[in-house]
């Protein structure tokens, strides 16, 4: 076989012929079909000029008459529209200045939100900035709520019956799960709706002003709590953190863990983290992008299994196991006190 690359006309003929005569077993080998689909997408991307993508945003169908595309239709969804606003107002200016920021700081990642690119650009930590600019904070919250609705639920791939329900104490006062930093209680409500309410108490914890704004949930107890202070709920079966630790640098994460340890009952209690898990190699574009986004906004990070294990062990905890959503980036990491 010749090693010479085909010219564009030869390649055109080969691709056109292949598209007209797909193998009859193309849908019988799903792995091969996906590889072929990905290769076709790469070829399409390699052939595109920057203007090609812009041209597909909207199509003219008559004089002063236009029809939307899937992309522009998606932008009518409030959370997607607010994603674009957040990217334009906050994210894009930071990314534009990132090369200068990294050069200024010796190409070292920040280890404190007060030193993150966001703070350097806007003069305050992200959370304080949104308090001072409530319209931007509302836009960001709408964007984040949309992200929550589209994500894989941890109960779809984590065996809660085996890992939590079967092991919880039988007393009426027993606490099944404390959702630490749980916002408005979406995950606890999902747990109750899917699994019922007879397995133990469910407690929602977040800052007092956040909990006060949460809807009334009859099956959930609400409690104002700052996770940088000692955990007041003692001996729960599980202390659950959803996408909390990626917001924080290592030292801050250690402080959060340190405040949970005295409340845990050795041999019974566990910490359950629902977060993105970065592969040790070949991280997908979305995961790598999230890692950079957390770094520039809050000096946070997405972590590999090794990094999770090192973080937990630094505070006397042991990583027990990891469950990951099939074909996704969501993971559940379980940890207990070391023997």
C-alpha beads as a LAMMPS data file, in Angstrom:
LAMMPS data file: protein, C-alpha beads

339 atoms
338 bonds

1 atom types
1 bond types

-500.0 500.0 xlo xhi
-500.0 500.0 ylo yhi
-500.0 500.0 zlo zhi

Masses

1 110.0

Atoms # bond

1 1 1 0.000 0.000 0.000
2 1 1 1.340 3.429 -0.916
3 1 1 2.262 5.692 1.994
4 1 1 1.539 8.786 -0.072
5 1 1 -1.437 10.784 1.213
6 1 1 -4.365 10.962 -1.227
7 1 1 -5.030 14.294 -2.900
8 1 1 -8.266 16.085 -2.098
9 1 1 -10.109 14.806 -5.187
10 1 1 -9.161 11.201 -4.459
11 1 1 -10.209 11.639 -0.821
12 1 1 -13.503 13.181 -1.930
13 1 1 -14.294 10.190 -4.136
14 1 1 -13.439 7.718 -1.363
15 1 1 -15.561 9.493 1.261
16 1 1 -18.530 9.911 -1.076
17 1 1 -18.365 6.236 -2.034
18 1 1 -18.120 5.154 1.613
19 1 1 -21.124 7.296 2.594
20 1 1 -23.251 5.666 -0.114
21 1 1 -22.209 2.101 0.671
22 1 1 -22.032 1.628 4.433
23 1 1 -21.332 -1.969 5.521
24 1 1 -24.578 -3.845 6.278
25 1 1 -23.311 -4.728 9.774
26 1 1 -22.517 -1.114 10.732
27 1 1 -25.096 -1.112 13.565
28 1 1 -24.090 -4.518 14.900
29 1 1 -20.702 -3.417 16.238
30 1 1 -21.507 -0.330 18.304
31 1 1 -17.922 0.322 19.387
32 1 1 -16.696 0.317 15.782
33 1 1 -19.666 2.440 14.683
34 1 1 -18.815 5.083 17.311
35 1 1 -15.159 5.098 16.261
36 1 1 -16.229 5.623 12.652
37 1 1 -18.607 8.389 13.733
38 1 1 -15.831 10.101 15.708
39 1 1 -13.445 9.807 12.759
40 1 1 -16.043 11.387 10.478
41 1 1 -16.530 14.220 12.986
42 1 1 -12.774 14.797 13.136
43 1 1 -12.615 14.929 9.353
44 1 1 -15.481 17.431 9.285
45 1 1 -13.788 19.567 11.924
46 1 1 -10.459 19.479 10.130
47 1 1 -12.097 20.732 6.934
48 1 1 -13.981 23.613 8.550
49 1 1 -12.839 27.199 8.393
50 1 1 -13.712 29.431 11.391
51 1 1 -16.420 31.162 9.399
52 1 1 -18.185 27.845 8.648
53 1 1 -19.336 27.486 12.253
54 1 1 -20.738 31.016 12.343
55 1 1 -22.616 30.451 9.096
56 1 1 -24.617 27.631 10.664
57 1 1 -26.080 29.732 13.482
58 1 1 -29.008 31.050 11.476
59 1 1 -30.456 30.527 7.981
60 1 1 -32.318 32.992 5.787
61 1 1 -35.452 31.529 4.186
62 1 1 -36.852 34.718 2.645
63 1 1 -36.565 38.501 2.637
64 1 1 -35.958 39.548 6.263
65 1 1 -37.066 36.049 7.307
66 1 1 -34.825 33.641 9.179
67 1 1 -35.173 30.204 10.687
68 1 1 -33.429 29.032 13.857
69 1 1 -30.991 26.157 14.102
70 1 1 -30.623 23.722 17.014
71 1 1 -27.897 26.008 18.410
72 1 1 -29.950 29.194 18.305
73 1 1 -33.043 27.364 19.566
74 1 1 -31.030 26.154 22.552
75 1 1 -30.160 29.772 23.359
76 1 1 -33.848 30.480 24.025
77 1 1 -33.615 28.255 27.118
78 1 1 -32.953 30.592 30.093
79 1 1 -30.085 28.543 31.521
80 1 1 -28.334 28.414 28.132
81 1 1 -28.835 32.131 27.562
82 1 1 -27.363 32.836 30.990
83 1 1 -24.448 30.523 30.222
84 1 1 -23.598 32.747 27.245
85 1 1 -23.957 35.856 29.429
86 1 1 -21.694 34.383 32.114
87 1 1 -19.116 33.415 29.514
88 1 1 -19.216 36.863 27.879
89 1 1 -19.213 38.976 31.040
90 1 1 -17.017 36.934 33.391
91 1 1 -15.247 33.973 31.793
92 1 1 -14.060 35.390 28.464
93 1 1 -12.278 38.438 29.956
94 1 1 -10.402 36.126 32.342
95 1 1 -9.373 33.699 29.603
96 1 1 -8.202 36.633 27.478
97 1 1 -5.849 37.737 30.276
98 1 1 -4.774 34.229 31.314
99 1 1 -1.423 34.170 29.434
100 1 1 -0.359 37.399 31.146
101 1 1 -1.605 36.133 34.520
102 1 1 0.371 32.891 34.243
103 1 1 3.530 34.725 33.168
104 1 1 3.162 37.177 36.068
105 1 1 2.824 34.337 38.598
106 1 1 5.611 32.164 37.239
107 1 1 3.223 29.691 35.582
108 1 1 2.100 28.389 38.977
109 1 1 -1.534 27.574 39.663
110 1 1 -3.129 29.685 42.427
111 1 1 -3.706 28.039 45.811
112 1 1 -6.115 30.596 47.246
113 1 1 -9.291 32.087 45.715
114 1 1 -8.020 35.555 46.625
115 1 1 -5.139 34.934 44.213
116 1 1 -7.206 33.384 41.410
117 1 1 -7.472 35.079 37.998
118 1 1 -11.147 35.910 38.705
119 1 1 -10.250 37.889 41.819
120 1 1 -7.367 39.615 40.088
121 1 1 -9.623 40.621 37.189
122 1 1 -12.718 41.737 39.103
123 1 1 -11.252 42.743 42.461
124 1 1 -13.100 40.230 44.639
125 1 1 -13.640 36.490 45.077
126 1 1 -16.366 35.125 42.811
127 1 1 -18.960 34.674 45.577
128 1 1 -18.399 38.227 46.878
129 1 1 -18.553 39.591 43.339
130 1 1 -21.964 38.013 42.804
131 1 1 -23.227 39.477 46.100
132 1 1 -22.123 42.930 44.950
133 1 1 -23.613 42.381 41.473
134 1 1 -26.900 40.534 42.162
135 1 1 -28.039 40.608 38.540
136 1 1 -24.875 38.743 37.538
137 1 1 -25.307 36.389 40.485
138 1 1 -28.872 35.594 39.429
139 1 1 -27.697 34.897 35.896
140 1 1 -24.966 32.583 37.187
141 1 1 -27.434 30.721 39.439
142 1 1 -29.828 30.170 36.528
143 1 1 -26.970 28.777 34.455
144 1 1 -25.940 26.429 37.294
145 1 1 -29.518 25.211 37.814
146 1 1 -29.618 24.257 34.142
147 1 1 -26.390 22.296 34.577
148 1 1 -27.939 20.422 37.507
149 1 1 -30.999 19.441 35.461
150 1 1 -28.885 17.979 32.675
151 1 1 -26.477 15.921 34.755
152 1 1 -26.524 12.212 35.533
153 1 1 -28.078 11.470 38.928
154 1 1 -25.669 9.781 41.345
155 1 1 -28.369 7.246 42.244
156 1 1 -28.242 5.922 38.669
157 1 1 -24.794 4.403 39.200
158 1 1 -24.159 4.310 42.959
159 1 1 -25.635 1.283 44.831
160 1 1 -27.322 3.262 47.621
161 1 1 -29.376 0.300 48.835
162 1 1 -26.263 -1.777 49.452
163 1 1 -23.887 0.969 50.588
164 1 1 -26.269 3.098 52.684
165 1 1 -29.725 1.677 53.364
166 1 1 -28.609 -1.833 54.326
167 1 1 -26.097 -0.479 56.845
168 1 1 -27.999 2.377 58.514
169 1 1 -28.962 2.017 62.177
170 1 1 -32.588 1.074 62.857
171 1 1 -33.356 3.687 65.538
172 1 1 -35.926 6.344 64.630
173 1 1 -33.342 9.029 65.364
174 1 1 -30.775 7.542 62.969
175 1 1 -29.552 9.936 60.277
176 1 1 -29.184 8.309 56.873
177 1 1 -27.616 11.186 54.975
178 1 1 -26.479 14.754 55.587
179 1 1 -26.257 16.767 52.359
180 1 1 -23.453 19.198 53.230
181 1 1 -23.599 22.389 51.174
182 1 1 -26.683 20.966 49.491
183 1 1 -28.197 24.225 48.280
184 1 1 -31.956 23.961 47.863
185 1 1 -32.107 20.222 48.550
186 1 1 -32.448 18.848 45.006
187 1 1 -30.417 15.706 45.705
188 1 1 -32.187 14.861 48.963
189 1 1 -35.581 15.277 47.333
190 1 1 -34.472 13.030 44.465
191 1 1 -33.284 10.438 46.980
192 1 1 -36.609 10.514 48.833
193 1 1 -38.662 10.357 45.628
194 1 1 -36.715 7.410 44.237
195 1 1 -36.022 5.369 47.346
196 1 1 -38.774 6.312 49.796
197 1 1 -38.472 7.898 53.229
198 1 1 -38.313 4.999 55.679
199 1 1 -34.543 4.585 55.728
200 1 1 -33.499 7.291 58.186
201 1 1 -33.455 11.048 58.595
202 1 1 -32.370 13.300 55.727
203 1 1 -30.701 16.586 56.690
204 1 1 -29.971 19.507 54.368
205 1 1 -27.120 21.809 55.362
206 1 1 -26.028 25.069 53.779
207 1 1 -25.404 28.661 54.795
208 1 1 -28.396 30.108 56.693
209 1 1 -29.376 32.480 53.879
210 1 1 -29.332 29.611 51.361
211 1 1 -31.381 27.248 53.524
212 1 1 -33.878 30.027 54.258
213 1 1 -34.516 30.312 50.518
214 1 1 -35.005 26.552 50.033
215 1 1 -38.556 25.281 49.441
216 1 1 -40.387 23.471 52.213
217 1 1 -39.510 19.780 51.979
218 1 1 -41.565 17.677 54.373
219 1 1 -39.166 14.737 54.196
220 1 1 -36.042 16.838 54.773
221 1 1 -34.750 18.653 57.864
222 1 1 -32.984 21.943 57.082
223 1 1 -30.057 23.343 59.058
224 1 1 -27.867 26.406 58.647
225 1 1 -24.232 25.322 58.599
226 1 1 -20.832 26.509 57.347
227 1 1 -18.657 23.518 56.425
228 1 1 -15.549 25.327 57.643
229 1 1 -16.910 24.884 61.182
230 1 1 -17.344 21.660 63.228
231 1 1 -20.063 19.346 61.916
232 1 1 -22.979 19.427 64.424
233 1 1 -24.722 16.224 63.261
234 1 1 -23.014 13.313 64.973
235 1 1 -22.916 9.711 63.820
236 1 1 -24.764 9.971 60.497
237 1 1 -24.438 7.060 58.124
238 1 1 -23.245 9.330 55.310
239 1 1 -22.067 12.898 54.891
240 1 1 -22.661 13.739 51.245
241 1 1 -20.897 16.445 49.206
242 1 1 -21.999 17.178 45.646
243 1 1 -19.513 19.227 43.612
244 1 1 -18.209 21.007 46.692
245 1 1 -14.551 20.046 46.699
246 1 1 -13.813 21.107 43.123
247 1 1 -14.555 24.685 44.237
248 1 1 -11.664 24.690 46.696
249 1 1 -7.888 24.473 46.829
250 1 1 -6.251 21.571 48.668
251 1 1 -5.737 23.406 51.966
252 1 1 -9.378 24.512 52.091
253 1 1 -10.544 20.965 51.280
254 1 1 -8.436 19.669 54.153
255 1 1 -10.141 22.137 56.496
256 1 1 -13.576 20.964 55.347
257 1 1 -12.613 17.334 55.956
258 1 1 -11.087 18.162 59.331
259 1 1 -14.394 19.610 60.496
260 1 1 -16.307 16.436 59.576
261 1 1 -14.023 13.876 61.224
262 1 1 -15.075 14.343 64.888
263 1 1 -18.726 13.804 63.923
264 1 1 -18.058 10.481 62.194
265 1 1 -18.521 7.158 63.963
266 1 1 -15.588 4.898 63.186
267 1 1 -16.600 1.706 61.402
268 1 1 -20.046 3.123 60.584
269 1 1 -20.020 6.642 59.104
270 1 1 -18.710 7.431 55.636
271 1 1 -18.108 10.429 53.425
272 1 1 -19.700 10.316 49.970
273 1 1 -18.489 12.717 47.277
274 1 1 -20.393 13.226 44.015
275 1 1 -17.955 14.973 41.705
276 1 1 -16.229 14.901 38.354
277 1 1 -13.413 12.351 38.220
278 1 1 -10.482 13.160 35.942
279 1 1 -8.950 10.139 34.162
280 1 1 -5.269 9.603 34.928
281 1 1 -4.562 9.927 31.183
282 1 1 -6.384 11.271 28.117
283 1 1 -8.867 13.475 29.981
284 1 1 -11.863 14.425 27.793
285 1 1 -12.069 18.012 26.591
286 1 1 -15.010 18.841 28.886
287 1 1 -13.237 17.517 31.986
288 1 1 -9.998 19.331 31.203
289 1 1 -11.989 22.484 30.502
290 1 1 -13.780 22.213 33.842
291 1 1 -10.440 21.830 35.602
292 1 1 -9.166 25.045 34.041
293 1 1 -12.469 26.827 34.785
294 1 1 -12.267 25.929 38.479
295 1 1 -8.645 27.083 38.602
296 1 1 -9.284 30.502 37.085
297 1 1 -12.420 31.264 39.103
298 1 1 -11.787 29.842 42.585
299 1 1 -8.283 28.323 42.606
300 1 1 -10.112 24.999 42.700
301 1 1 -9.536 21.879 40.634
302 1 1 -11.019 18.656 39.320
303 1 1 -9.174 15.633 40.699
304 1 1 -7.975 12.224 39.576
305 1 1 -8.477 9.148 41.734
306 1 1 -4.866 9.463 42.885
307 1 1 -5.401 13.091 43.897
308 1 1 -8.584 12.186 45.774
309 1 1 -6.770 9.400 47.601
310 1 1 -3.891 11.695 48.570
311 1 1 -6.283 14.394 49.805
312 1 1 -8.281 11.950 51.923
313 1 1 -5.230 10.225 53.370
314 1 1 -3.763 13.583 54.396
315 1 1 -6.629 13.898 56.904
316 1 1 -6.737 10.332 58.199
317 1 1 -9.313 8.999 55.754
318 1 1 -9.206 6.047 53.386
319 1 1 -10.684 5.942 49.892
320 1 1 -12.893 2.838 49.815
321 1 1 -14.143 2.735 46.237
322 1 1 -15.199 4.787 43.235
323 1 1 -18.316 4.381 41.095
324 1 1 -18.520 6.177 37.756
325 1 1 -21.428 6.900 35.448
326 1 1 -21.256 4.798 32.300
327 1 1 -20.037 6.937 29.452
328 1 1 -20.033 10.050 31.650
329 1 1 -17.776 12.107 33.880
330 1 1 -19.800 11.968 37.110
331 1 1 -18.402 9.778 39.873
332 1 1 -19.150 8.858 43.469
333 1 1 -16.154 8.535 45.780
334 1 1 -16.604 6.841 49.143
335 1 1 -14.273 7.284 52.122
336 1 1 -14.124 6.164 55.762
337 1 1 -11.928 6.819 58.768
338 1 1 -8.717 4.817 58.665
339 1 1 -8.501 1.798 60.987

Bonds

1 1 1 2
2 1 2 3
3 1 3 4
4 1 4 5
5 1 5 6
6 1 6 7
7 1 7 8
8 1 8 9
9 1 9 10
10 1 10 11
11 1 11 12
12 1 12 13
13 1 13 14
14 1 14 15
15 1 15 16
16 1 16 17
17 1 17 18
18 1 18 19
19 1 19 20
20 1 20 21
21 1 21 22
22 1 22 23
23 1 23 24
24 1 24 25
25 1 25 26
26 1 26 27
27 1 27 28
28 1 28 29
29 1 29 30
30 1 30 31
31 1 31 32
32 1 32 33
33 1 33 34
34 1 34 35
35 1 35 36
36 1 36 37
37 1 37 38
38 1 38 39
39 1 39 40
40 1 40 41
41 1 41 42
42 1 42 43
43 1 43 44
44 1 44 45
45 1 45 46
46 1 46 47
47 1 47 48
48 1 48 49
49 1 49 50
50 1 50 51
51 1 51 52
52 1 52 53
53 1 53 54
54 1 54 55
55 1 55 56
56 1 56 57
57 1 57 58
58 1 58 59
59 1 59 60
60 1 60 61
61 1 61 62
62 1 62 63
63 1 63 64
64 1 64 65
65 1 65 66
66 1 66 67
67 1 67 68
68 1 68 69
69 1 69 70
70 1 70 71
71 1 71 72
72 1 72 73
73 1 73 74
74 1 74 75
75 1 75 76
76 1 76 77
77 1 77 78
78 1 78 79
79 1 79 80
80 1 80 81
81 1 81 82
82 1 82 83
83 1 83 84
84 1 84 85
85 1 85 86
86 1 86 87
87 1 87 88
88 1 88 89
89 1 89 90
90 1 90 91
91 1 91 92
92 1 92 93
93 1 93 94
94 1 94 95
95 1 95 96
96 1 96 97
97 1 97 98
98 1 98 99
99 1 99 100
100 1 100 101
101 1 101 102
102 1 102 103
103 1 103 104
104 1 104 105
105 1 105 106
106 1 106 107
107 1 107 108
108 1 108 109
109 1 109 110
110 1 110 111
111 1 111 112
112 1 112 113
113 1 113 114
114 1 114 115
115 1 115 116
116 1 116 117
117 1 117 118
118 1 118 119
119 1 119 120
120 1 120 121
121 1 121 122
122 1 122 123
123 1 123 124
124 1 124 125
125 1 125 126
126 1 126 127
127 1 127 128
128 1 128 129
129 1 129 130
130 1 130 131
131 1 131 132
132 1 132 133
133 1 133 134
134 1 134 135
135 1 135 136
136 1 136 137
137 1 137 138
138 1 138 139
139 1 139 140
140 1 140 141
141 1 141 142
142 1 142 143
143 1 143 144
144 1 144 145
145 1 145 146
146 1 146 147
147 1 147 148
148 1 148 149
149 1 149 150
150 1 150 151
151 1 151 152
152 1 152 153
153 1 153 154
154 1 154 155
155 1 155 156
156 1 156 157
157 1 157 158
158 1 158 159
159 1 159 160
160 1 160 161
161 1 161 162
162 1 162 163
163 1 163 164
164 1 164 165
165 1 165 166
166 1 166 167
167 1 167 168
168 1 168 169
169 1 169 170
170 1 170 171
171 1 171 172
172 1 172 173
173 1 173 174
174 1 174 175
175 1 175 176
176 1 176 177
177 1 177 178
178 1 178 179
179 1 179 180
180 1 180 181
181 1 181 182
182 1 182 183
183 1 183 184
184 1 184 185
185 1 185 186
186 1 186 187
187 1 187 188
188 1 188 189
189 1 189 190
190 1 190 191
191 1 191 192
192 1 192 193
193 1 193 194
194 1 194 195
195 1 195 196
196 1 196 197
197 1 197 198
198 1 198 199
199 1 199 200
200 1 200 201
201 1 201 202
202 1 202 203
203 1 203 204
204 1 204 205
205 1 205 206
206 1 206 207
207 1 207 208
208 1 208 209
209 1 209 210
210 1 210 211
211 1 211 212
212 1 212 213
213 1 213 214
214 1 214 215
215 1 215 216
216 1 216 217
217 1 217 218
218 1 218 219
219 1 219 220
220 1 220 221
221 1 221 222
222 1 222 223
223 1 223 224
224 1 224 225
225 1 225 226
226 1 226 227
227 1 227 228
228 1 228 229
229 1 229 230
230 1 230 231
231 1 231 232
232 1 232 233
233 1 233 234
234 1 234 235
235 1 235 236
236 1 236 237
237 1 237 238
238 1 238 239
239 1 239 240
240 1 240 241
241 1 241 242
242 1 242 243
243 1 243 244
244 1 244 245
245 1 245 246
246 1 246 247
247 1 247 248
248 1 248 249
249 1 249 250
250 1 250 251
251 1 251 252
252 1 252 253
253 1 253 254
254 1 254 255
255 1 255 256
256 1 256 257
257 1 257 258
258 1 258 259
259 1 259 260
260 1 260 261
261 1 261 262
262 1 262 263
263 1 263 264
264 1 264 265
265 1 265 266
266 1 266 267
267 1 267 268
268 1 268 269
269 1 269 270
270 1 270 271
271 1 271 272
272 1 272 273
273 1 273 274
274 1 274 275
275 1 275 276
276 1 276 277
277 1 277 278
278 1 278 279
279 1 279 280
280 1 280 281
281 1 281 282
282 1 282 283
283 1 283 284
284 1 284 285
285 1 285 286
286 1 286 287
287 1 287 288
288 1 288 289
289 1 289 290
290 1 290 291
291 1 291 292
292 1 292 293
293 1 293 294
294 1 294 295
295 1 295 296
296 1 296 297
297 1 297 298
298 1 298 299
299 1 299 300
300 1 300 301
301 1 301 302
302 1 302 303
303 1 303 304
304 1 304 305
305 1 305 306
306 1 306 307
307 1 307 308
308 1 308 309
309 1 309 310
310 1 310 311
311 1 311 312
312 1 312 313
313 1 313 314
314 1 314 315
315 1 315 316
316 1 316 317
317 1 317 318
318 1 318 319
319 1 319 320
320 1 320 321
321 1 321 322
322 1 322 323
323 1 323 324
324 1 324 325
325 1 325 326
326 1 326 327
327 1 327 328
328 1 328 329
329 1 329 330
330 1 330 331
331 1 331 332
332 1 332 333
333 1 333 334
334 1 334 335
335 1 335 336
336 1 336 337
337 1 337 338
338 1 338 339
